[in-house]
Amino acid sequence: MEKWESYFHQPKPIEDLIKSAIIVVDTNVLLSAYQWRDLTVREMIKTLENIADEDRLYIPLQVIKEFSKNRPKEIVQRINEIEGILSTLQPQKPLNQIVPILEGRENYQVTLTSLTSYNEIQIEYRKGLRNLRDDLRELFIHDPYLEELKQIISKSYFQPTNSDNEDELIKTAEKRFKEKTPPGYKDDGKEENNAGDYIVWDSILSLNSDVVFISGDKKPDWVYRDKQKNSISARRELVEEFYLATGGKDFLHVSPKEFITLLNPDVSEEIKTDLSENIISFKEYNDEIDIGNVYLRIHKILLDYMHLGIVLEDKKIHYYDVAKEIILLFQESSNENHFIDQLKDLMFHYYGIDTMENKNSDKMFSEILEELLFIN
């Protein structure tokens, strides 16, 4: 086979490969269970079990290692989200301290009854959230999903016997990063596991068969994307490299939603929506910014300043939502001053005028900017 032939190779459609090709699952798919509804997890487990029983499911050792390392972080993030909600729930001030002069009026008594019910419901809500937080903590001791996944991996685990050792793979990855050769060069700035994507790719290259790679990763060193940053197809470089390495086989990159719906067209709309809205916290990057880590750090800054007099005016707004908007502002701002101005407007919207007068606000803005600049 001549190298020039790879430049003209067009992979077969996913519909022709999904039921016959080897299926390789990325780490982010396995971690997504901690963000999906139970019915979605059940559907994914059932699908993976069926493919494993057909001897078509291959899960690289690198994926298993990344899953093991990041799984606790996913659980902790869910716990932190509950803690963030709990921190915003406070009993309402008694009416006789707000409008004592109106105590004898009918509207006062109606509102007092509603307030009593509201506080009682809030107490039950807080109790329920604490119970859910305890359920999450229990996953560190007993996690049914982990046990099911272990059974699947016992049938599908693989590590190429002819692959270089990890040190050599890391050296190769670094060389490819310098040349902007996909995949993985977008991870070059990561402090750890920056060669993880390439090591997974090296494992895939060892499979002498058509391969469908199931991944929620939308980084441009894996896929082409549309304006909404939805993946369109695998990078051409990957298709060509795989074609040459395997003597003419096909490589496709498919999202979890496409994977599930192709194998089960009758899957419920709830599952389709769940798969569409999935966010891969510790794996997905948005160009140069590590969304998962900066998301958590900004969230922590907001929580740190709560006890200094900065609290949310609207109790329905969560600190994670604010952190997400701050990241988007940073990405769209033309310079640091523009970002700070936009950030002040955003904080005014969420926190009210008192925040702008609070002496701690400027310090909070500086810390947020410092975190973003450090990541960028």
Secondary structure, DSSP 8 states (H G I E B T S, - for coil): --HHHHTT-----HHHHTTTSEEEE-HHHHHGGGTS-HHHHHHHHHHHHHHHHTT-EEEEHHHHHHHHHHHHHHHHHHHHHHHHHHHH------HHHH-GGGTTSHHHHHHHHHHHHHHHHHHHHHHHHHHHHHHHHHTTT--HHHHHHHHHHHHHEE--TTS--HHHHHHHHHHHHHTT-SSSGGGTT-SS-TTHHHHHHHHHHT--S-EEEE-----TTTEEE-TT--EEEE-HHHHHHHHHHTTS--EEEE-HHHHHHHH-TT--HHHHHHHHS---TTT--BTTB-HHHHHHHHHHHHHHHHTTT---SSTT--HHHHHHHHHHHHHH-SSHHHHHHHHHHHHHHHH-HHHHH-TTHHHHHHHHHHHHHHH-
